[in-house]
């Protein structure tokens, strides 16, 4: 019992309880929309290139605009920023639901709305990542990050599973509608929070100067730079496998929309297990560097094995460790970076984290779409896995020298 309570200790904070419950409902809707949107584009076009293009336009704004979002998160109320971004995301989801249910939807509608959602997320992600410490404090921050990952991936299991059934039964539009309504829960939770006022910090200089300060800190802090570089490579080369999942479900594994939901759910099961493992881990942040190196390597190995599978159940079984490994790398990197960054730069550094974690994915999605159209989806996934293995080995080889340059609480 004490081990279980330790694993959920961040939930003793009332504000985090509100955040956790609201986000869980909202994220189920988000994952429903992700699957339904991919299937809608694939149904309308049958094109791997357009699947990659939708992923690209939906996430490239994060790469381009997240630095500005980080400055905003360090200058103004993070809670108000997140409330505003969630309201905008709700509006976009309801618009997509409306035009889909009315039968007017075309691929260019999906592309435009995905791009607008990417702009919203460029401001949402840095603010939300930096906001966690205001809800739980630095002592419980590692546990809150692990619980956030558990939350994200618990929804990743339920959302695609429900969406797969709904898409097959009544179409994609209702998934978009459910997602739009689900944002009410997280907005309500944010409004009910009671937060201590953040101390006012003088902010001389322009927003451009503040933006440059965040990049300079990341560049000068070698351990953070190495963590972000590895995360960026894995996001660029490894994570685009998810964009190609409709092709695997339909053409390679012959399982349709229901199978697609099950495959994405299998990834979520593995990722949820990885997040729970981190939440139950003792010893604070120390030793997480080794976990990151091993997880990135295992992620690449499992991707290669998945690319060779032609049996549905084996493919699903291989996606579970894919999800486990990636969430361990991502959440551990987040924890280590936040333990080393001063609070006045937290939003800007988490903006760079967002660029590497989310912003590199669209470049990978576009590249994997092109590669899959020429070499086939299995070859594209296998090449990405091989790059992840090499990158993990290089990071592991430099781990000892990186430990000597840690700042803050460290933990490599």
Protein Blocks (a to p, Z undefined) as FASTA:
>chain_A
ZZmmmmmmmmmpmklmmmmmmmmmmmmmmmmmmmmmmmmmmmmnopaklmmmmmmmmmmm
mmmmmmmmmmmmmmmcfklmmmmmmmmmmmmmmmmmmmmmnopacfklmmmmmmmmmmmm
mmmmmmmmmmmmmmnojmlmmmmmmmmmmmmmmmmmmmmmmmmmmmmmnojklmmmmmmm
mmmmmmmmmmmpccddddddddedjfklmmmmmmmmmmmmmmlmmmmmmmmmmmmmmmmm
mmmmmmmmmmmnonojmlmmmmmmmmmmmmmmmmmmmmmpghijnoklmmmmmmmmmmmm
mmmmmmmpccfklmmmmmmmmmmmmmmmmmmmmmmmmmmpcfklmmmmmmmmmmmmmmmm
mmmmmmmmmmmmmnojklmmmmmmmmmmmmmmmmmmmmmmmmmmcghjbjZZ
